[in-house]
Amino acid sequence: MQDITIAAVQMNAPLGETERNLDQIERWARQAAASGAELVCFPELCITGHWCAGEVWSAAESVPEGPSCQRLNRLARELGVYLSVGLAELEAGVAYNTQVIIGPTGIVGKQRKLHMSADEYFHFRMGTQIPVFDIGKCKLGIGICYDNLLPEVSRIAAIEGAEVYLMPHAARIGQWPQADRRQQQVVADIKAQWSKVYAARAYDNGMYVVACNQAGQAGQEPLTNHGGGIMVFDPEGKLIAESRTRAIEDEMVICRLEAEAFAQRREGRCFNLQTRRPELYGPLAAPTC
């Protein structure tokens, strides 16, 4: 790993308003690049919106041939940055919840969401792979929202070489909180959960973790409201950057990820990836009751 400057964005992504969402992604990407970011991380389904309805199929696009990927391909080439963006992907007549990595030379790869939460199961097919993406200065793993609550996913990415782990979210909050105090409580609750769970993902796997969430009302359906939140943890599990606002609104955080901190953690005495005993872990792959 080499030192790399990343930007993480929390943004509103209204359902089905693809062009509007792409305009916002481009605006944030340009601002991030102007501030020195080399990798810009956007939330889950930030292009098409967080669809859990029959319309998800009609809104989905092919990857990488679809118009959204092609537009962002041109943008990444112009700015000389890598983009992590989420969309509903269409392949062979079914939809996937997909995060795509796009760089200055084109599409690097994609991660399909592996585990569906609640109603998502009825609209998206689940992915089957946990790839790691080499973008030169670092190797990326990706866990999409609910995937991050299962520690096996990030552990496999770490074993496969991930040094920075992206956690794009479209985490829903139920009814939209009108009162400022209620919005502040929603943001605080999200960050409290992430501080417990995602700090552990970073510490256990000795890698940087970058989490960002959609923010705001995405549609008329009560369950399409998202609470925002950005948090970056270092390989020791320490919080090194986070969104400042306590309201649920768009924001960007820029942070420098240092190779030395990664190396110190991975090379430390008795670091757990060096002392694993895989022959004992068979029950992890067994079905649960």
NORSUL-V884679 format. One record per residue. N is the residue number from 1. RES is the residue in three letters. D_LAST is the distance of its C-alpha to the last C-alpha in whole Angstrom. Layout:
# NORSUL-V884679
N_RES_D_LAST + N_RES_D_LAST
This chain:
# NORSUL-V884679
1_MET_40 + 2_GLN_43 + 3_ASP_44 + 4_ILE_43 + 5_THR_44 + 6_ILE_41 + 7_ALA_41 + 8_ALA_38 + 9_VAL_39 + 10_GLN_37 + 11_MET_38 + 12_ASN_38 + 13_ALA_37 + 14_PRO_38 + 15_LEU_36 + 16_GLY_38 + 17_GLU_41 + 18_THR_41 + 19_GLU_44 + 20_ARG_45 + 21_ASN_41 + 22_LEU_43 + 23_ASP_46 + 24_GLN_44 + 25_ILE_42 + 26_GLU_46 + 27_ARG_48 + 28_TRP_45 + 29_ALA_45 + 30_ARG_49 + 31_GLN_49 + 32_ALA_46 + 33_ALA_48 + 34_ALA_52 + 35_SER_50 + 36_GLY_49 + 37_ALA_46 + 38_GLU_45 + 39_LEU_41 + 40_VAL_40 + 41_CYS_37 + 42_PHE_36 + 43_PRO_33 + 44_GLU_30 + 45_LEU_32 + 46_CYS_35 + 47_ILE_37 + 48_THR_36 + 49_GLY_34 + 50_HIS_31 + 51_TRP_30 + 52_CYS_27 + 53_ALA_30 + 54_GLY_31 + 55_GLU_34 + 56_VAL_32 + 57_TRP_32 + 58_SER_36 + 59_ALA_36 + 60_ALA_34 + 61_GLU_37 + 62_SER_36 + 63_VAL_36 + 64_PRO_39 + 65_GLU_41 + 66_GLY_41 + 67_PRO_43 + 68_SER_41 + 69_CYS_41 + 70_GLN_44 + 71_ARG_46 + 72_LEU_44 + 73_ASN_44 + 74_ARG_48 + 75_LEU_48 + 76_ALA_46 + 77_ARG_49 + 78_GLU_51 + 79_LEU_50 + 80_GLY_49 + 81_VAL_45 + 82_TYR_42 + 83_LEU_40 + 84_SER_36 + 85_VAL_35 + 86_GLY_33 + 87_LEU_33 + 88_ALA_31 + 89_GLU_32 + 90_LEU_33 + 91_GLU_32 + 92_ALA_32 + 93_GLY_32 + 94_VAL_29 + 95_ALA_29 + 96_TYR_27 + 97_ASN_27 + 98_THR_29 + 99_GLN_31 + 100_VAL_34 + 101_ILE_36 + 102_ILE_40 + 103_GLY_43 + 104_PRO_46 + 105_THR_46 + 106_GLY_44 + 107_ILE_40 + 108_VAL_38 + 109_GLY_35 + 110_LYS_32 + 111_GLN_28 + 112_ARG_26 + 113_LYS_23 + 114_LEU_20 + 115_HIS_17 + 116_MET_18 + 117_SER_18 + 118_ALA_19 + 119_ASP_21 + 120_GLU_22 + 121_TYR_19 + 122_PHE_22 + 123_HIS_25 + 124_PHE_24 + 125_ARG_23 + 126_MET_21 + 127_GLY_22 + 128_THR_21 + 129_GLN_24 + 130_ILE_24 + 131_PRO_28 + 132_VAL_31 + 133_PHE_34 + 134_ASP_37 + 135_ILE_40 + 136_GLY_42 + 137_LYS_42 + 138_CYS_39 + 139_LYS_35 + 140_LEU_33 + 141_GLY_29 + 142_ILE_28 + 143_GLY_25 + 144_ILE_25 + 145_CYS_24 + 146_TYR_20 + 147_ASP_20 + 148_ASN_21 + 149_LEU_19 + 150_LEU_16 + 151_PRO_19 + 152_GLU_18 + 153_VAL_20 + 154_SER_23 + 155_ARG_23 + 156_ILE_23 + 157_ALA_26 + 158_ALA_27 + 159_ILE_27 + 160_GLU_29 + 161_GLY_32 + 162_ALA_31 + 163_GLU_34 + 164_VAL_33 + 165_TYR_30 + 166_LEU_30 + 167_MET_28 + 168_PRO_29 + 169_HIS_28 + 170_ALA_29 + 171_ALA_27 + 172_ARG_28 + 173_ILE_29 + 174_GLY_29 + 175_GLN_33 + 176_TRP_36 + 177_PRO_37 + 178_GLN_41 + 179_ALA_42 + 180_ASP_43 + 181_ARG_41 + 182_ARG_38 + 183_GLN_38 + 184_GLN_38 + 185_GLN_35 + 186_VAL_33 + 187_VAL_34 + 188_ALA_34 + 189_ASP_30 + 190_ILE_29 + 191_LYS_31 + 192_ALA_30 + 193_GLN_26 + 194_TRP_27 + 195_SER_29 + 196_LYS_26 + 197_VAL_24 + 198_TYR_26 + 199_ALA_29 + 200_ALA_26 + 201_ARG_25 + 202_ALA_29 + 203_TYR_29 + 204_ASP_26 + 205_ASN_27 + 206_GLY_31 + 207_MET_32 + 208_TYR_33 + 209_VAL_31 + 210_VAL_33 + 211_ALA_31 + 212_CYS_33 + 213_ASN_32 + 214_GLN_33 + 215_ALA_36 + 216_GLY_37 + 217_GLN_37 + 218_ALA_36 + 219_GLY_37 + 220_GLN_37 + 221_GLU_33 + 222_PRO_32 + 223_LEU_29 + 224_THR_31 + 225_ASN_33 + 226_HIS_32 + 227_GLY_33 + 228_GLY_34 + 229_GLY_34 + 230_ILE_35 + 231_MET_34 + 232_VAL_35 + 233_PHE_34 + 234_ASP_35 + 235_PRO_34 + 236_GLU_34 + 237_GLY_32 + 238_LYS_35 + 239_LEU_36 + 240_ILE_39 + 241_ALA_39 + 242_GLU_38 + 243_SER_39 + 244_ARG_42 + 245_THR_42 + 246_ARG_40 + 247_ALA_41 + 248_ILE_38 + 249_GLU_41 + 250_ASP_41 + 251_GLU_42 + 252_MET_42 + 253_VAL_42 + 254_ILE_43 + 255_CYS_42 + 256_ARG_43 + 257_LEU_41 + 258_GLU_42 + 259_ALA_42 + 260_GLU_43 + 261_ALA_40 + 262_PHE_38 + 263_ALA_40 + 264_GLN_40 + 265_ARG_36 + 266_ARG_35 + 267_GLU_38 + 268_GLY_38 + 269_ARG_37 + 270_CYS_34 + 271_PHE_32 + 272_ASN_29 + 273_LEU_29 + 274_GLN_31 + 275_THR_30 + 276_ARG_26 + 277_ARG_25 + 278_PRO_23 + 279_GLU_22 + 280_LEU_20 + 281_TYR_17 + 282_GLY_16 + 283_PRO_12 + 284_LEU_13 + 285_ALA_13 + 286_ALA_10 + 287_PRO_7 + 288_THR_4 + 289_CYS_0
